[in-house]
Amino acid sequence: MDNHQTPEFLFGTLSTREGRAKRARTLNLGFQHDAVLHPIDPRPNEPITITARAGIGVAVKTSMLCYTTDGTLPEANTAAMSASLICTPMQCTSIDWDTLAWAYVQTWSATIPGMAEGTLVRYIIVATTDSGELIACPYFDLEVPEIRAQPDAYDHSYLARQMRYGTPQVYEFYVDTLSTPAWLRNAIVYQIFAERFAPNPGETFVELSERAGFFGGTLKGIISKLDYLSALGITCLWLTPIFPSPSHHGYDPTDPFTIEPRLGTDADFRELVVAAHQRGIRLVLDFVVNHLSNAHPAFIAAQRNPTSPYRDWFFFRDYPDAYESFYDVPGQPLVNTNHPEVRQYFIDAACSWLKAGCDGFRLDHAHGASHAFWSAFRTAIRAVKPDSATFGEVTDTPAVIRSFAGRMDGCLDFYLLELVRGFFAFHSLTVSQFDRALQEHFAYFDSLLVLPSFLDNHDMNRFLWIVDGDTRRLRLAALCQFTLPGPPIVYYGTEVGLSQLQAVGRLEEARLPMRWDEQQDATLLAFYQRLIALRRQTSGVWSMPRETVLVDDSRGTYVYRCGAYFVALNNTDEANHITLATGQKAALLVVTEKAVTLRLDNQLDLPPFAGAVYQILSSENRHSGGW
């Protein structure tokens, strides 16, 4: 069984075996540096080792790490080196065999001495080849015979991203002591698709047959539902883009400094911030820097005038009509986030929203922008609001996700999503496989990044849809989600049974208007309220070391603990029971349904697809009032 394969396309081409093989080959192609530092997030006075890989299509003879610490840009041309440029020879520290690439791969390393807090380090990596050619990271020779013989064996989307900013690429990072704000680690996040959550008070959603249209959600509508969200127990709202855009989703902004008029006004936003903060709810805005709308004034100017200063903001292949765009959608041209003016434009926009009261950003398609950009972005927004937080959408490997530690506070946990959906929805993982994968996943990241968890979002089939509307399985998966380390995210409507009308072909299928009043599943809502209340009451528990108590593949039962708190899951369509240790006294805290019971003989009865959180007590008192 392939524990990493699900029937979904969560990671794009990396969701298939073929796509993963292509990426694996590509990682050892040419001369590359993946922007990973050692340590990943360097602290003041801590030496930093930087490595590069030399593989297929390049024979590196010597290599040099060239860096500055005064804010100037390093130059690749050794004849033009400035007095501020420091060059350190790199050593070939290992030679490894890669069977998939069928080649040896060299690792070249150099160490930068520890720096003072606040130091901006900018660097390039250059090398000479056996033939005397001067090259710089990233370098790919796509004309070598083995590559020309099988060009489709490589991940060209990855290559395009690596080469997007030109050669040589300038990498950068800050040496700092910034840490993730505690409020993000302890957050209960609620994702609101702004156009689909709630219309103005007294109004109803527009009835449309075309789900890509405008249904009428507004900021005032969100304000009117804050009491509902407060009663649910939410501590942080994540709003999908609210900036001017020609689309219903807003991920193609035309002006990241203002509010989309269909959604409201700047005054509405300020009112939302105040009202949310009064209820102890923080506000995170979805922020897009990877691309803009083709209706953005800068892109229009770039297309109309070949000498426009905005032309270099974008990646034109054949000016003016052929250009790089997000997933080849012409309406969303990619932008060069390493361009100084582009960088400042987005940083200024983000800072303006922090000054208006928002508390941080969810960073759309974050791996589309360079690590250098996010280093500058985080430093700038922390200067404006020290407890602001960022978490990125990085639909790539865990290795790539982890590389953003120190550049942002967290990343959405797509790999955990894959595991949870594989275990609870598709049954493609056994209990033991699921348990082992969780252990490895959390150990790999440790505390480097906050990993917000989720069961679904606006870009995929809703969880309730893929389990054929079975709320038992939704409750079971949610129980697991809320008892794992990352801050849990609830996609709007999941808590009241909102699903979809057909499978996602168009993404709009998972973005139906929110259910209100009698349309809501009151039983499911009550369960989420109890689950969220438990999470808030035990916020520090679930980041404690997890201990596996029971793994039973044959019966589909799984029990783990954090301290005195236990989680028991029955992921099968047959009733099961778990026997607590003799002499243990327990109290049920949250159960997925009323039929979950704890008998006097220490038997925990779990109906099909049911679970419970229970606490071991030191006294004789116990109860079974978890429902």
N, C-alpha and C positions, 0 to 999 in steps of 0.2 A: 504493500500500500504506500502511496506517495503522500506523506503527511503534509506536504506543503502545496498540494494541488487542490483547488476548489473549483466548482463550476462557474466561478465569477472572474472578472477581469480587473481585480482590485489594483494590481500592479502593472497594468498595461501589458507590454510584451513580456515582462518578467513573470506573468501569471502562467506561462506555458513552459514546458520542458525545453522546447526549441529556443525560446527567447532567453532562458537562463543560460543555456549552453553558449549562445552567441555572446552574451555579456561576459561570461567567464573567459572566453577566448579574447575578447576585446580588452579586458583588464590588463593583459600582458602583451599588448601590442604597442610597439614604439617606445617612447620615453615619456613617462607619466608621473605626475604627483597628484595625489587625491586630496590635498589640502588638510590632511590629518596631521596633527602635531603630537609630539610625545613629550610630556603629558598632553592629553587632548585639550585641556583648558588650563594653560600655564598661569601660575601665580607669580607675584613679584619675587625676583632673585632665584627663580627656578630655571635651571638650564633646559633648553628646548631642542630636541633632536628632530630633524626634518629628513625625510627619506624620499627617494624617487626610484621608480622601477624602469629597467631597460630590458626590453623583450624582443618580440618578433619585429624584424625590419629595421633594427638599429644595432650598431656595434659601438658602444661607448668606450672610449679610451681614457678620458679624464672628465671630471665633472666639478662644477663650482657652484656654491651657494652664495649669492650676492644679495646683501640686504642693507637697508637704511633704518635709522631709528629717529630721524629728525623730520619725518613727514614727506621728504622728497621721494620721487619715484626712481627706483633703480633702473639703470640702462643695460641693455644686453650687449651693446658694442663696447668691448673692453677698452678701445681707444678713447672712448668718451666718458670713462668713469670719473665721477666727481669725487671730491675729497671726502664726502659724507658716505660714500659707498664702501661697505666692508665686504671683502670676499674671502670665503673660507673654502679650502679644497674639500671635496667630498671623497669619502673612501668607499670602495666596493666592499660592503660588510657581509654579503652573503650571495651565494649562487644556488638557486633552487630549480628543480626540474618540474615543469608543468606538463602533465601528460595530455591534457585537453588541447593545449597549444602545440604540443610536441616540440618543445623548445626549452632551453635554459633561460631563466630570468634572473637578472642581477638586481640587487638592492644597493643603492648608493646612499650614504648617510653623512650628515654633518650636524654639529651642535652649535647653537647660538648660546652664549653665556646668559645667565639670569639678568633680567632687566628690572628697572624700577617700575613701580605702579604707574599706570597711565601711559606707558610707552607704546607707541604705534610702530609695529615692525612690518616693513614692506620688503618683499623679497622675490627674486626670480631664481630659477635653476637653469644653468647653462651647461653645455657639455661639448666636447670635441669627439668626433668619431674616428675610427681607424683610418678613414680616408682623409682626415683633416678638416672635415666640415664642422662648422660651428652651429649647434642646434640649441633649442631651448624648450623647456616644458610648456605645453604638451607638444610632442612631435610625433607625427605618424607618416610613414612612407607607405602609402596604399598601392604602390606600383611594384612592390617586391613580388617575385614569382608565386610564392605560396598564397599570398593574399589575392593576387589577380586571378589565381586558379579557382578560388572559392570566395568571391566577394560577399556572397549572401551568408557566410558563416560568421559574420561580425555584426555587432549591434551598432548600426549606423546612427540611430537616434542618440545614443551615448556619445559616439564620436563627434556628432554635430554639436552637442552641448559642451564637450571638452574644448572644441576648437572655436567656439562661437566668438570668444573675445580676442582672438588673434594670438599670434606668437611673437614675442614671449608673453605669457600671462603673468601679470603682477598679482601675487598673493599677499594677503595681509591679515594681521590679527592685533588685538590689543592685549597687553599684559595688565590684568586687573584683578580685583577681589569681588567682582559682582557675583551675587548669588540669586537664586530663584526666590521671588517673593513667597512668603509662607502662604499667602491667601490663595495662590494658584495651586499649590500642593494640596490644599484642603478644600478646593472648590467643588461645588456641584454645578456643572455647566449645563445650560439649556440652549440648544441651537435653534434660533428662529430664522426661518426663511422669510425675510421681511415682507415680501409682497403677498405671502400666503398665510400669514398668522392671524390677523384680525383687522377688519375695516374700521372706519371711524365709528365712535359710539352712536348707536341708533341706526346704523346702516348695516346692510348685509353684503356678502360677497356677490360680485357680478356673476351671473350664470353664463358660462362659456362652454362650448363644445371643444374648442381648441385650447389644449392645456398649456400652450406656450404663450397665451395671452395674459392680459392684466386683470387679475381677479379683484384687486382693490384693497389689499393690505396696506396699512399706513403706520407711521410712528404714533399717532394718536391712538390707533387701535391697540398698539402694544402697551401704551401707558394705561389704557382702560383695563388691561388684563394683568397688571402688576400684582394686584391682590391675589389673583389666582396663582401666579407664579410664586408669590411669597408663601401662600398656604401649601403649595407643593413642596417647598423647602429649598428652592433654587437659591444659590448664592452668586451666580455669575451668568449673565446673558451674553451669548455670542450671536451677533446679528450678521447675516450674510450682507454683501455690499449694499450700502444705502446711498451711494454716490450717483450722480447723473449717468445714465446709460440708456442705449436704445433697446435693451433686452429686459425681460422680466427678472432675470437672475442677477444682473448687475456686475457680472464678472468681466465686463468689457467697459470700464469706466471712461468717460469723456472729461471728467474733472474731479479728481480725488479731494478737492478742497471744499466742496459744497454738497448739499443734500439733493437727491433726486426729487423734483417737484411733485411727482405722483405720490411719493411717500410722505412728504411734509416739508417743513421749513427748518431753518437753523434754530428758530425759537422752539419748535417742537422737540428738536434734539436736546436742547438745554433742559427743557421740562422733563424729558425722559430721564436724563442723567440725574437730575435732582430727585425725582420721584423714586427712581431705582435705588439711589444711595440712601434715601431715607428708610428704605426697607432692608438695608444691608445687602443689596444686590449690586455687584460690580458689572461693568459694561465693557465688552470686548468687541471691536469692530473687525470685520473681514477686510483684509487689505491686499490689494493686487499690485505687484510690481513687475511681474514677469512679462506682461503685455498690456496694451491699451486697446481702446476701440479704434477702428479705422475712421471713426467720426471725431476723434480727438483732434483739437486744433493743431497740435504739433505734427501729427501724421499728415493731416491735410496740407499743411505748409511744406512738409518734407516732400510730398508727392508733386506738388505744384511747381516748386522752385528747386532746381538741382543745386543751387548755391545756398540754399537755406541752411542755417546753423542746426536745424532740427533733423537734417538728413542723417547725421551720424548718430542720432538717437535710435535708429532702427537698422535692420540688417537687410539691405537691398541686394538681391542676387542679380537682377537685371532691371535697373531703374527705368521707369518708376513703378511698374506693375507687378514685378516678381520680387517677393520679399518673404522673409521667415515669419511664420505665424504660429500661434498656439494650436497644436494638433492639426496644422494645415487649414485652419479656419481663417479665411481672408479677413473677416471682421475683427480679428484679434492679433494685430501685428506685434511681434516680440520687440522688446526694448533692450538697449544695451545698459545694463545696470552698473557697468564699470565706467561709463561715461560720467565725468564729474558733474555735468549739469543735470543729467538724469538722476544721479544719486541724490543730489541736493534737492531736486524737485520732490522726490518721494519722501525724503526725510523731513522736509518742510511741511508737507501735507500731513504726515503722521504726527509731527509735533503740534500742529494746529489743532488736531482732534484731542490730543492729550490736554492741551490748554483749555479746550472746551468741556473737558470732564471725563472723557473715556479713560479706561484703566489699562488698556493694552490692545494687542492685535493678534488675530489668527491670520497667519501668513499664507496666502494662497499659492499653490504650486511653488513652494519655497526653493526647491532644488533647481528651479529654472534660473534663479539669480545666483551670483557667485557667493562663495563663503566670505570674500572680502566685503561685499556689499552688506551682508548681514552683520559682520563685525562692526562696521561703521554705523549701521542702523541702530543696533542695540545700544552702543555707547551714546549716541545722540539722544535717543528717547529717554534713557536713564538720567541724562543730564537735565531733562525737562521735568520728568516725574520719576523719582527714584524707585518707587514700588510698582512701576508699570511692568507688564509681563508680555511675553510673546511666545506663541507656539505655532509651529509650522506644519503645513501639509507637505509631506515628503513621501511620495508613493514610489519608494525605491527600497533597496536592500537595507536590513538593519545596520550594516556597516556604513552605508551612506548616511542613514539617519543619525547614527551616533557621531558622525564627523561634524555635526552642527552644534555639538556641545560647546558652550562658551560663546557661540554666535547668536543663540536664542535660548530661551528658558526651557522649552519643551518641544516635542513633536507629537502629532497625532499618532496613536499606536495602531498603525495599519496591520502590522504583523499579528498583534493580539486579536484584532478584528478577524483576520483570516483564521486563526486558531479557534476562536469562539464560535464563529459561524460553521467551521468545519466540524466541531465537536457537537454542538447543540442543534444545528440545523441540518447539516448534510450527513452526519454520522460517518464522516470519512476518517475520523481519528478515534482510536480506542481510549479508554480512560488513562492507561499507562502512557500512551503517546502524548496525550494532552498534558498530563502532569509533568512529564519530562520536558516537553517544549516550554511550559510556563517557567519551570526552574531555570532552564538555560537562558530564556529570554530576559528574565529579571536579573540574573547574575551578569549577563553581558552588558547591560546598561547601568547596573548598580544605581547610583544616584546622580549620574552625569546629566541626565535630562529628565524632566517631568514628562510622563507619557500619558496624556489624557486618553481614556478608553471610550469606545462607542460601539453600538450594535449596528447602527446604520447611519446614513446621512443623505444629503441631497443628490449624490452622484451614483446611487446604487439602489437595488431593490431593498425595500424595507424588510426588516427582520420578520415582521409578522406575515409578510407576503410569502417569503421563502419557506415558512413553516405552515403554509396553507391556513393561516388564520388561527392557529392553535395557541391561544394565550397561555396555556400551561408552559409551553416551551419558551415563550417570550419571558415569562416570569422567572423560569429557571435560569435562563441565560443572564437576565438582569441581576438576579441574586448573586451569581458568580461575578459579574462585572463590578458590582458595588462592594465586593469583598476582596478585590485585588488592589495593588498599590496605587495605580494612576487615578487622578481625579476623573470621575465618571461624567460622561456627556449624555444627555437625553435629547434626541432629535425631536423637534416639536411634533406633538400628536402621538408619539409612540406610547406615551403613558395613558392614552385614552382609546387606544385601538385603531388609530388612523393607519390605513394601509394604502393600497392602490388598486386601480381597475384592471391593469394588465402588466405584464413583465416589462421591465425597463428595456426599451429599445431606444426610445427617446428618454432623456433624463427627466423630463417633466412628469413622467409617470409617478415618481417618488416625491412629488412636490404639490400634492393636492391641497386645497384649502383646509385649514384647521377645523376640527370638529368642535362644536360648542353645544352647551345645554344638553338636551335629551339625546343627542347623537353620541355622547361620550359613553364609554364603557366605565361605569362607576366603580365596578369591582376592581378593574385593573388600575384605575386612578388611585383608589384607596391603598392598593398594594404598593404602588410607587411612593405614595406619601409615607407609608411605614418604612419602606426601604431607605428612603432619603433621610428620614428622621434617625434611623439607626446609624447610617453613615456619618451624619453630623455629630451624633453623640459619641461615636467611637473613632473620630477622625484620625487619631494617631495610631490606631491599632493595626490597620491593614498595610502599613509600610514596615511593620515589624517583620522579622524573619518568618517565612512561611514554613510550616512543617507538614509533610504529607502523613496523614494518619491511616488512610485506607484507600487502596487502589484495587478494584475488583472488575477486571475486564469482562468476565463471564456474566456478572449481574449488572454491569453498567453503573456501579456505585462508586462515589468518590467523596472522600472526607479530607479536609485540610484544616489547619488551625493557625491562628496568630495569637500567641499568649493564651488567655483563658477562653478565647472565642473560637468556635468550631463552625465549619460550613459543611453540610451534608447534601449531596446531590444524587438524585436517581435519574439518570439520563436514558431510561428505557420506557417501553410501553407496558411494563409489568410492575406490579407492586413489589416493593422490597422493604427490608428492615435492617437497621443497624443496631448492634448491641454495644451499649456504652460499657466501659470498664466497671467491674464490680466495685461498689462503694462510691462511685461517682454520683453526684447530685447535679442535675442540670436544669436550666431554665430556657424555654424556647423564647427567642426574641423576635424573630420574623420567620414566617413560613409562607410558602407560595400558595397554599390553599388550606382550608379549614380541616381537611381530612388528615393532615400531617399531625400526628399525636406522639406524645412521649408517655409510655406506659410505666406503671409502678415497678415493673420488672426490668427497667432500664432498656426497653426496646423502643427505638425510634422508628415509627411506621411511616414509610414514604410511599404514597400512591405513585402511579406512573407519571413521569416527568414532573416530579415534585422535589422540593428542597427545603432546607431550614438552616437558620443561624441559631446556634444555641451557645450558652455560656455555662461553663462548669463553676459551680458554687462551692464555697467553703463551708456553708451552713447546710442544714437539713431542709431549708425552705426551697421549694421549687413550684413552678406553675407552667401551664401550657397555654398562655394567652397571647401567643405570637401573631395570630391572625388578626 
